[in-house]
Amino acid sequence: MSDNPWNEKKGQASEAEAINDSVSDTQSDIDANSKLGKAVENAKQDSSSKKEWKLIEKLLNGMFVEQRRARRWGIFFKFLTFGYLFALMGLLLFNNDLEKSSSLEAHTAVIEVKGPISADDEASADAIIWSLREAFDEDNAKAVILRINSPGGSPVQAGYIYDEIKRLRTMHPEKPLYSVIADIGASGAYYIAAASDAIYADKASLVGSIGVVAGGFGFVDLMDKVGVERRLYTAGEHKAFLDPYSPSNEAEKEFWQSVLNTTHKQFIDQVKQGRGDRLKDDPRLFSGLVWTGEQAVDLGLIDGLGSTSSVAREVVKVEKLVDYTPKRQPWKQIVDELGVSFTKAISTQLGLSQGAQLR
């Protein structure tokens, strides 16, 4: 047994303190390692953030570059569009000036009669009569050629043009007027041509069709099957005799046929007056049939075979041509390209209009 038991306790206390110090050092090392790990992790995160920001920066820069390119291309195409419009306007003005300067020398005036003849189309009486007056009033126009490519149309519009040609020829007996038929000069178009001093066509052109037609559809039986009732109120016994939804009767058919016969007779009289003894005595002439240009020469419907250029060169003896046809407005050309005129022409050819047509 020891003489001093307290020394043993002191030794034990020293060992405990040493253990505690060792634990503290170990904890400090652990804390240091933990801070180092956090620092490493933070460094990694900072490095990842920098990469992300660099990627975002690259994307934004790319977007800005694309926007700048888009703006540049947009400006380029705007300038290109305006340049095209100005060039088109300049070309139109240049053509007008060229035509005006061309009219200062001897020439043959040309007027187009193209498409259906009606008040709402290119081949309207107003447009053609205006051109005729311009051509006849021009001293340097030695002759006038109607270049016809039309299946016919309104008898009223054709009659206006026919009468104006006769009037102008009386006022200007020294200036002849010729008609040249291209693909087709039928019905109302031939009506107009009959007022000419002479008519020419290609050997394969379609000529004639001296007749009148009016047509439509009847939907009475269809409405009965579907169960639709027609309610129509009129003042006048025959006011609705052309209504496609009402039944027709024999008296109204006879009346409408008499209207067509009268129009046909007027057509025949004008053709005979214009062509005179040149017409052959053939009952088929006024039956509505159509002939080729080669056949039309034998029947006396035309005077010879030729084109606009050949007639100007060989008949008029003035080869230079100047177009007197009115120019359409640009907006009307756009509308026509969208199919408005095409639709109207198709409806006319299919007989969907109720008015009488020369065909």
For each residue, the residues with C-beta under 8 A, 3 or more apart:
1:
2: 5 7 8
3:
4: 7 8
5: 2 8 9
6: 9 10
7: 2 4 10 11
8: 2 4 5 11 12
9: 5 6 12 13
10: 6 7 13 14
11: 7 8 14 15
12: 8 9 15 16
13: 9 10 16 17
14: 10 11 17 18
15: 11 12 18 19
16: 12 13 19 20
17: 13 14 20 21
18: 14 15 21 22
19: 15 16 22 23
20: 16 17 23 24
21: 17 18 24 25
22: 18 19 25 26
23: 19 20 26 27
24: 20 21 27 28
25: 21 22 28 29
26: 22 23 29 30
27: 23 24 30 31
28: 24 25 31 32
29: 25 26 32 33
30: 26 27 33 34
31: 27 28 34 35
32: 28 29 35 36
33: 29 30 36 37
34: 30 31 37 38
35: 31 32 38 39
36: 32 33 39 40
37: 33 34 40 41
38: 34 35 41 42
39: 35 36 42 43
40: 36 37 43 44
41: 37 38 44 45
42: 38 39 45 46
43: 39 40 46 47
44: 40 41 47 48
45: 41 42 48 49
46: 42 43 49 50
47: 43 44 50 51
48: 44 45 51 52
49: 45 46 52 53
50: 46 47 53 54
51: 47 48 54 55
52: 48 49 55 56
53: 49 50 56 57
54: 50 51 57 58
55: 51 52 58 59
56: 52 53 59 60
57: 53 54 60 61
58: 54 55 61 62
59: 55 56 62 63
60: 56 57 63 64
61: 57 58 64 65
62: 58 59 65 66
63: 59 60 66 67
64: 60 61 67 68
65: 61 62 68 69
66: 62 63 69 70
67: 63 64 70 71
68: 64 65 71 72
69: 65 66 72 73
70: 66 67 73 74
71: 67 68 74 75
72: 68 69 75 76
73: 69 70 76 77
74: 70 71 77 78
75: 71 72 78 79
76: 72 73 79 80
77: 73 74 80 81
78: 74 75 81 82
79: 75 76 82 83
80: 76 77 83 84
81: 77 78 84 85
82: 78 79 85 86
83: 79 80 86 87
84: 80 81 87 88
85: 81 82 88 89
86: 82 83 89 90
87: 83 84 90 91
88: 84 85 91 92
89: 85 86 92 93
90: 86 87 93 94
91: 87 88 94 95
92: 88 89 95 96
93: 89 90 96 97
94: 90 91 97 98
95: 91 92 98 99
96: 92 93 99 100
97: 93 94 100 101
98: 94 95 101 102
99: 95 96 102 103 322 323
100: 96 97 103 104
101: 97 98 104
102: 98 99 105 107 320 322
103: 99 100 107 138 140 141 322
104: 100 101 140
105: 102 140 320
106: 140 142 318 320
107: 102 103 140 141 142 318 320 321 322
108: 141 142 143 144 145 312 316 318 319 320 321 322
109: 135 138 141 143 144 145 322 324
110: 144 145 147 308 321 322 323 324 325
111: 128 131 132 135 144 145 146 147 323 324 325
112: 122 123 147 149 323 325
113: 117 123 128 146 147 148 149 150 189 192
114: 122 123 147 148 149 150
115: 121 122 123 149 150 341 345
116: 121 123 150 151 152 153 344 345 348
117: 113 121 123 124 150 152 153 154 157 158 161 188 189 192 358
118: 121 123 124 153 154 157 348
119: 124 125 126 154 157
120: 124 344
121: 115 116 117 118 124 153 341 344 345
122: 112 114 115 127 328
123: 112 113 114 115 116 117 118 127 128 150 153 157
124: 117 118 119 120 121 127 128 157
125: 119 128 129 156 157 158 160 161 164
126: 119 129 130
127: 122 123 124 130 131 325 326
128: 111 113 123 124 125 131 132 161 192
129: 125 126 132 133 160 161 164
130: 126 127 133 134 326
131: 111 127 128 134 135 324 325 326
132: 111 128 129 135 136 144 161 164 165 168
133: 129 130 136 137 164 168
134: 130 131 137 138 324
135: 109 111 131 132 138 141 144 324
136: 132 133 141 144 168 171 172 175
137: 133 134
138: 103 109 134 135 141
139:
140: 103 104 105 106 107
141: 103 107 108 109 135 136 138 144 175 322 324
142: 106 107 108 175 316 317 318
143: 108 109 175 176 177 178 312 315 316 318
144: 108 109 110 111 132 135 136 141 175 176 177 178 324
145: 108 109 110 111 177 178 179 180 308 311 312 316 321
146: 111 113 177 178 179 180 192 193 196
147: 110 111 112 113 114 180 182 308
148: 113 114 179 180 181 182 185 189 192 193
149: 112 113 114 115 181 182 183 184 185
150: 113 114 115 116 117 123 153 184 185 186 188 189
151: 116 184 186 187 189 209 349 359
152: 116 117 158 186 187 188 189 190 191 209 357 358 359
153: 116 117 118 121 123 150 157 158 187 188 189 348 357 358
154: 117 118 119 157 158 188 355 357 358
155: 158 159 188 191 212 263 266 267 356 357 358
156: 125 159 160
157: 117 118 119 123 124 125 153 154 160 161 188
158: 117 125 152 153 154 155 161 162 188 189 191 192 358
159: 155 156 162 163 191 266 270
160: 125 129 156 157 163 164
161: 117 125 128 129 132 157 158 164 165 192 195
162: 158 159 165 166 191 192 194 195 270 274
163: 159 160 166 167
164: 125 129 132 133 160 161 167 168
165: 132 161 162 168 169 177 192 195 196
166: 162 163 169 170 195
167: 163 164 170 171
168: 132 133 136 164 165 171 172 177
169: 165 166 172 173 175 177 195 197
170: 166 167 173
171: 136 167 168
172: 136 168 169 175
173: 169 170
174:
175: 136 141 142 143 144 169 172
176: 143 144 197 198 316
177: 143 144 145 146 165 168 169 195 196 197
178: 143 144 145 146 196 197 198 199 200 311 315 316
179: 145 146 148 185 192 193 196 198 199 200
180: 145 146 147 148 199 200 201 306 307 308 311
181: 148 149 184 185 189 193 199 200 201 202 205 207 293 302
182: 147 148 149 185 201 202 205
183: 149 205 206
184: 149 150 151 181 189 205 206 207
185: 148 149 150 179 181 182 189 190 193 199 201 205 206 207
186: 150 151 152 189 190 206 207 208 209 290 359
187: 151 152 153 190 191 209 210 211 357 358 359
188: 117 150 152 153 154 155 157 158 191 192 357 358 359
189: 113 117 148 150 151 152 153 158 181 184 185 186 192 193
190: 152 185 186 187 193 194 207 208 209 210 271 301
191: 152 155 158 159 162 187 188 194 267 270 271 358
192: 113 117 128 146 148 158 161 162 165 179 188 189 195
193: 146 148 179 181 185 189 190 196 199
194: 162 190 191 199 270 271 273 274 275
195: 161 162 165 166 169 177 192 270 274
196: 146 165 177 178 179 193 199 274
197: 169 176 177 178
198: 176 178 179 303 304 315
199: 178 179 180 181 185 193 194 196 301 302 303
200: 178 179 180 181 302 303 304 305 306 307 310 311
201: 180 181 182 185 205 207 293 296 302 305 306
202: 181 182 205 293 305 306 307
203: 292 293 294 305
204: 292 293 294
205: 181 182 183 184 185 201 202 292 293 296
206: 183 184 185 186 209 290 291 292
207: 181 184 185 186 190 201 290 291 292 293 295 296 301 302
208: 186 190 285 289 290 291 296 299 301
209: 151 152 186 187 190 206 288 289 290 359
210: 187 190 267 268 271 285 286 287 288
211: 187 264 267 286 287 288 358 359
212: 155 260 263 264 267 356 357 358 359
213: 260 288 351 356 357 359
214: 256 260 351 354 355 356 357
215: 351
216: 242 244 351 352 354
217: 244 352
218: 221 244 247 248
219: 222 223 244 245
220: 223 224 230 245 246 247
221: 218 224 225
222: 219 225 226
223: 219 220 226 227 228 229 230 245
224: 220 221 227
225: 221 222
226: 222 223
227: 223 224
228: 223
229: 223
230: 220 223 245 246
231:
232: 240 243 245 246
233:
234: 239 240
235: 239
236: 239
237:
238: 241 252 255
239: 234 235 236
240: 232 234 243 246
241: 238 248 252 255 256
242: 216 256 354
243: 232 240 246
244: 216 217 218 219
245: 219 220 223 230 232
246: 220 230 232 240 243
247: 218 220
248: 218 241 252 253
249: 252 253
250: 253 254
251: 254 255
252: 238 241 248 249 255 256
253: 248 249 250 256 257
254: 250 251 257 258
255: 238 241 251 252 258 259
256: 214 241 242 252 253 259 260
257: 253 254 260 261
258: 254 255 261 262
259: 255 256 262 263 356
260: 212 213 214 256 257 263 264 356
261: 257 258 264 265
262: 258 259 265 266
263: 155 212 259 260 266 267 356 358
264: 211 212 260 261 267 268 286
265: 261 262 268 269
266: 155 159 262 263 269 270
267: 155 191 210 211 212 263 264 270 271 286 358
268: 210 264 265 271 272 286
269: 265 266 272 273
270: 159 162 191 194 195 266 267 273 274
271: 190 191 194 210 267 268 274 275 279 286
272: 268 269 275 276 279
273: 194 269 270 276
274: 162 194 195 196 270 271
275: 194 271 272 278 279 300 301
276: 272 273 279
277:
278: 275 300 303
279: 271 272 275 276 285 299 300 301
280: 285 298 299 300
281:
282: 285 299
283: 286 287
284: 287 289
285: 208 210 279 280 282 299 301
286: 210 211 264 267 268 271 283
287: 210 211 283 284
288: 209 210 211 213 359
289: 208 209 284
290: 186 206 207 208 209
291: 206 207 208 295 296 299 301
292: 203 204 205 206 207 295 296
293: 181 201 202 203 204 205 207 296 297 302 305
294: 203 204 297 298 305
295: 207 291 292 298 299
296: 201 205 207 208 291 292 293 299 301 302
297: 293 294 300 301 302 303 304 305
298: 280 294 295
299: 208 279 280 282 285 291 295 296
300: 275 278 279 280 297
301: 190 199 207 208 275 279 285 291 296 297
302: 181 199 200 201 207 293 296 297 305
303: 198 199 200 278 297
304: 198 200 297
305: 200 201 202 203 293 294 297 302
306: 180 200 201 202 310 311 314 315
307: 180 200 202 310 311
308: 110 145 147 180 311 312 321
309: 312 313 319 321
310: 200 306 307 313 314 315
311: 145 178 180 200 306 307 308 314 315 316
312: 108 143 145 308 309 315 316 318 319 320 321
313: 309 310 316 317 319
314: 306 310 311 317
315: 143 178 198 306 310 311 312
316: 108 142 143 145 176 178 311 312 313
317: 142 313 314
318: 106 107 108 142 143 312
319: 108 309 312 313
320: 102 105 106 107 108 312
321: 107 108 110 145 308 309 312
322: 99 102 103 107 108 109 110 141
323: 99 110 111 112
324: 109 110 111 131 134 135 141 144
325: 110 111 112 127 131
326: 127 130 131
327:
328: 122 332 333 336
329: 332 333
330: 333 334
331: 334 335
332: 328 329 335 336
333: 328 329 330 336 337
334: 330 331 337 338
335: 331 332 338 340 341
336: 328 332 333 339 340 341 342
337: 333 334
338: 334 335
339: 336 342 343
340: 335 336 343 344
341: 115 121 335 336 344 345
342: 336 339 345 346
343: 339 340 346 347
344: 116 120 121 340 341 347 348
345: 115 116 121 341 342 348 349
346: 342 343 349 350
347: 343 344 350 352 353
348: 116 118 153 344 345 351 352 353 357
349: 151 345 346
350: 346 347
351: 213 214 215 216 348 357
352: 216 217 347 348
353: 347 348 357
354: 214 216 242
355: 154 214
356: 155 212 213 214 259 260 263
357: 152 153 154 155 187 188 212 213 214 348 351 353
358: 117 152 153 154 155 158 187 188 191 211 212 263 267
359: 151 152 186 187 188 209 211 212 213 288
